[in-house]
Amino acid sequence: MRILHTSDWHLGKSLGNISRYPEQVEVLNEICEIADEEQVDAVIVAGDLFDAFNPPVESVELFYRTLKRLANDGKRVVIAIAGNHDSPERIESPDPLARECGIIFLGYPHTKTPTFTLPSGLQVTRSDDGFVEVAIPRQTVPLRVIATPYANEKRLRSYLGVENPEEQLRNVLQKRWNSIRLRPPLGGLRRTRSAGLIPRRLRRKRVRGLPRGSYL
């Protein structure tokens, strides 16, 4: 299974009065080309998709256009996770339509993705708060993602029941992650040696020239 991990796109960012839109178009085009050339099975965009809560219209259009291209008509799953620069409401608003393309948006720590199946064979077989299991075409093991989209202190207290986030957050998350990690996959899919997470044979390669945090 090949996974392309990328983050910190910061679409809509400018340097003073100089827009970075043209170079962002070039970089996202390169990411799409790499995904196709390397025959990537899944793409994870991990946070700071935009640079501000209210990005320019052209940046929003670029974002959706890029994710649709990466999803390859539902043959490749794309999971986009909100960061501290992103509005979770904006990130999740197109989710029902995006799922039809194989795109999953996670805006909140408690986001639960509905199960669905696409004609391509891509299928969300199970999900929970901040967790999604995906059966990918041509793969015998599922992709299992445990995600924690950025949440402010108020949301953390509400979601996790944490009164002192700085001291308790790590322990609460670790306990929750371990409980999810130990669940057996559904549908007869074979578990990996790494307890159902990312297979050990996954090749990790830094992609030069792409946003910080981009790996294959």
C-alpha positions in Angstrom: 0.0 0.0 0.0 1.4 3.4 -1.0 0.3 6.4 1.0 1.2 10.0 0.1 1.2 12.2 3.3 1.2 15.9 2.8 0.4 18.9 5.0 0.7 22.7 5.6 -0.6 23.8 2.2 -1.7 27.1 3.6 -3.7 28.0 0.5 -4.5 31.7 0.3 -1.3 32.7 1.9 0.4 35.8 0.6 3.7 37.7 1.3 2.6 41.2 2.0 0.8 42.3 -1.2 2.3 39.4 -3.2 0.0 36.5 -3.8 1.4 33.0 -3.7 -1.5 31.5 -5.7 0.6 30.9 -8.9 3.2 28.9 -7.0 0.6 27.0 -5.0 -1.0 25.9 -8.3 2.3 24.6 -9.5 3.0 22.7 -6.2 -0.4 21.1 -6.0 -0.1 20.1 -9.7 3.2 18.4 -8.8 1.6 16.5 -5.9 -1.1 15.2 -8.3 1.5 14.1 -10.8 3.5 12.3 -8.1 0.3 10.5 -6.9 -0.3 9.2 -10.4 3.3 8.4 -11.2 3.8 6.5 -8.0 0.4 4.8 -8.2 -0.5 6.0 -4.7 -3.4 4.2 -3.0 -4.3 6.9 -0.5 -3.6 10.6 0.2 -3.6 12.1 3.6 -3.6 15.9 3.9 -2.8 16.5 7.5 -3.8 20.0 8.6 -3.5 23.7 7.7 -5.2 23.2 4.4 -5.8 26.9 4.2 -3.9 29.8 5.7 -7.0 31.5 7.3 -10.6 30.7 8.3 -11.9 32.7 5.3 -9.6 32.0 2.3 -10.0 33.7 -1.1 -12.5 32.1 -3.5 -9.7 31.1 -5.9 -7.9 29.2 -3.2 -11.1 27.3 -2.2 -11.6 26.4 -5.8 -8.0 25.2 -6.2 -8.4 23.1 -3.0 -11.5 21.3 -4.2 -10.2 20.9 -7.7 -6.9 19.3 -6.4 -8.7 16.9 -4.1 -11.0 15.8 -6.8 -8.0 15.2 -9.1 -6.2 13.3 -6.4 -9.2 11.1 -5.7 -9.1 9.8 -9.4 -12.8 9.3 -9.8 -13.1 7.5 -6.5 -10.3 5.0 -7.1 -8.0 6.6 -4.5 -9.1 7.7 -1.0 -8.2 11.2 0.0 -8.5 12.2 3.7 -8.2 15.9 4.6 -7.8 16.8 8.2 -8.3 20.3 9.7 -5.5 22.2 11.3 -5.3 25.2 13.6 -5.5 27.6 10.5 -8.7 25.9 9.2 -12.4 26.4 10.0 -13.8 22.9 10.8 -17.2 24.0 9.6 -15.8 25.0 6.2 -13.7 21.9 6.0 -16.7 19.6 6.6 -19.4 21.5 4.7 -19.0 19.6 1.4 -18.5 16.2 3.0 -21.7 14.5 1.7 -20.8 15.4 -1.9 -17.1 14.8 -1.4 -17.7 11.2 -0.3 -19.1 10.4 -3.7 -15.6 11.2 -5.1 -13.8 9.2 -2.4 -12.8 12.3 -0.4 -13.2 12.3 3.4 -13.1 15.5 5.5 -12.3 15.4 9.2 -12.9 18.8 10.8 -13.5 17.9 14.5 -11.9 15.4 16.9 -15.3 13.7 17.2 -16.1 13.6 13.5 -17.6 10.2 12.5 -17.6 9.4 8.8 -20.7 7.5 7.5 -19.9 4.1 5.9 -20.3 4.0 2.1 -19.2 2.1 -0.9 -18.3 3.5 -4.3 -18.5 1.7 -7.7 -14.7 1.7 -7.8 -14.7 -0.7 -4.9 -13.4 1.9 -2.4 -15.4 1.5 0.8 -15.5 2.9 4.3 -16.1 -0.2 6.3 -16.1 1.3 9.8 -15.7 4.5 11.6 -15.8 6.0 15.0 -15.0 9.4 16.5 -11.8 10.4 14.9 -11.3 7.0 13.3 -12.0 5.6 9.8 -11.3 2.2 8.2 -11.1 2.1 4.4 -11.0 -0.8 2.1 -9.0 0.2 -1.0 -9.3 -1.3 -4.4 -6.5 -3.9 -5.2 -5.4 -4.0 -1.5 -5.9 -7.0 0.9 -5.5 -5.0 4.1 -7.5 -2.0 5.2 -6.2 1.5 5.7 -7.0 2.5 9.3 -6.6 6.2 10.2 -6.8 7.6 13.7 -6.9 11.4 13.4 -7.1 14.3 15.8 -8.1 17.4 13.9 -7.0 20.6 15.7 -9.4 21.6 18.5 -9.2 24.5 20.9 -9.4 24.1 24.6 -13.2 24.4 24.8 -13.7 21.7 22.2 -11.1 19.4 23.9 -12.9 19.7 27.2 -16.3 19.0 25.5 -15.1 16.1 23.4 -12.7 14.4 25.8 -14.0 15.5 29.2 -10.6 16.9 30.0 -10.5 19.7 32.6 -6.7 20.2 32.3 -5.8 19.7 28.7 -2.1 20.2 29.1 -1.7 17.4 31.6 -4.3 15.0 30.6 -4.7 15.3 26.8 -1.9 12.9 25.9 -3.0 10.2 28.3 -6.7 10.5 27.2 -5.7 10.3 23.5 -3.3 7.4 24.0 -6.0 5.4 25.8 -8.5 6.1 23.1 -6.0 5.3 20.3 -5.0 2.0 21.9 -8.7 0.9 22.2 -9.3 1.6 18.5 -6.0 0.1 17.4 -6.8 -3.3 19.0 -10.1 -3.7 17.2 -10.0 -6.5 14.6 -10.7 -5.4 11.0 -14.1 -6.2 9.4 -14.9 -8.2 6.3 -12.1 -10.8 6.6 -9.4 -8.3 5.7 -6.0 -9.4 7.0 -4.5 -7.5 9.9 -1.0 -6.1 9.4 1.9 -6.9 11.7 1.7 -3.3 13.0 -1.6 -4.0 14.8 -3.8 -2.9 12.0 -2.2 0.4 11.4 0.1 1.3 8.5 1.9 -1.8 7.0 5.6 -2.1 7.7 6.4 -2.4 4.1 5.2 1.1 3.4 7.9 3.1 1.7 8.5 6.5 3.2 10.2 9.0 1.0 10.5 12.8 1.4 9.2 14.6 -1.6 11.5 17.5 -2.5 10.0 20.8 -3.4 6.6 20.1 -1.8 5.1 21.6 1.3 6.7 20.8 4.6 5.4 17.5 5.9 4.9 15.8 2.5 6.0 12.2 2.3 5.4 9.2 0.1 
